Structures are given as structure tokens and as C-alpha cells.
């Protein structure tokens, strides 16, 4: 593949993912988040279901340890990650929830050190600390998060960080599984288990997947867009481009996601962020970029 095209695909992934806000943000105003997540996973599952037949021999490789890892990426990284991310929209500017996802590499590398005993540069902890400090100012600016209206922002920020944790941990579990299983099989199992978990949760909490809005044809189209276009298609673009783009450059190109999200929320929903939050986000991006660079150098040395 042409190198420039690979870069465009990675950047396009971020832009497509950000357009999700046009649908997700209005829908959650009236549709239960758990029901929305369940429908998204069911649509994702329908799209990838042929993989189970094409890769059916992979089932023979399953052992109890692998089942645990699959549950972690299905229940945790897929269902709980999207659930926490979407629920955060109720409490904070969705653009801020997106910005907080740039903490994901910090979560992933930290868990890799703990669970996989991966080695990291001594500079990692300094950059990670800077990224975490900046994430605080991205969320709250100079305001006190524990008084008045800012308590709501604290809840939203906590949910956004939880989503980053679930998605970051999913990378670790996925890395372990990809040593043994085909990438498409892991992706399909992720959506299958995510659907099982989210649908079960919707049945327990809301008694099913029905809602007054589910009857609307427009709502079906919106959920389909989020699941297929900003979900499966965007992720496919990302992995296709990532094969040809260095991880450090990919981390920069991924900034199209949060930057585009901020622009959409600012211009389309009149939800701007302060200059303090913008500066903090830029410094956080740079810290995460340095973390990705250090991670790449460590892999080359090993």
C-alpha cells in the first residue's frame, strides 16, 4: 500500500469515529445507554458473524485461560468500555470524554508492565505523570471538581477514565490472544461476548431492548451508522493503515479523532472548551506521543 494512503486511512478512522457524536449525543438524551450499547453490539455481531464460520477451526484452540481473556475483551473492553464512554456524555462535554481517551496508551503500557512484565524506559513514568496531571486540567480547568456543578464533571471524568482503562486493558488481553488466534476471530469474539453482556444487562435493568424511540426508523439508521461506519469500518481503516505506519506517527494521526470531536461539539452543538483545557490537551497529546515513542524504542531494543 502507498505510504501516504496508509496515513490517510489512519487519519480517516479518527474523523469517521468523531462523526459518531452527531448521533450518539442526541440519542442518549432519551434512550437508555445500556439499550443503545446492546443494539450497537448486536449490529456489530451481525456484520462479523460470517467470521465464525470462516475461522471455525480456531474454536479447537480454546482453553480455559483463553476463555478468560476473551471475556475480558468482550465484557470489559467492548461492552463496559463503550458503556462508560457513552455514559460520560451525560455528565461532561462529549469532546472532553474523547480527549480523555488519549490516556489509553498510559493505561495499556502500565498494564503491560504489570501483567506482561514488559520493560519500559525510566522516562516513561515522568511522561505518564505529566499526561495524568494534564488530564485533570482537561477535565476541570482551574475549577474545583468537588463543589457545586463540578461534581457532575467529576463523575463524567471518572467514567471517561474508566472507559480508557477498559479499552487499554483490552489491548493487553488482545495482545495475548493474537499470539495464538487470528485477528478477525478475536474481533468477532469481542463483539459476540460484548453483545451477550450488554443485552443481558439491558434485560436485567430495562426488561428488554424496547423503547419508544426504537420504533423510529431514523433511530435505527443512527444506531446502524454508529455501529458500522464509525465502528467496524473506521476500525478496519485503522488496522489497514497501521500495517504501514509507525506507531509513533499513528499516535499523531489519531489526534484527528479528538480534534475533530472538539470542532464538531463546538460548531454543531455549541459546546466549546476553555483555553486552559485546550492547552492541557495539547501538552497531554505530546506526553502520550513521547510515551508511544519510548514504547517503540523499547520494542526495537528487545
HUBELMO-V864991 format. One record per helix or strand of 2 or more residues. SS is the DSSP state (H for helix, E for strand). FROM is the first residue (numbers start at 0). TO is the last residue. If there is no record, write none. Layout:
# HUBELMO-V864991
((SS;FROM;TO) (SS;FROM;TO))
This chain:
# HUBELMO-V864991
((H;2;17) (H;20;26) (H;32;47) (H;49;53) (H;55;60) (H;63;87) (H;93;114) (H;123;139) (H;149;177) (H;182;205) (H;211;214) (H;216;241) (H;246;252) (H;254;267) (H;274;300))
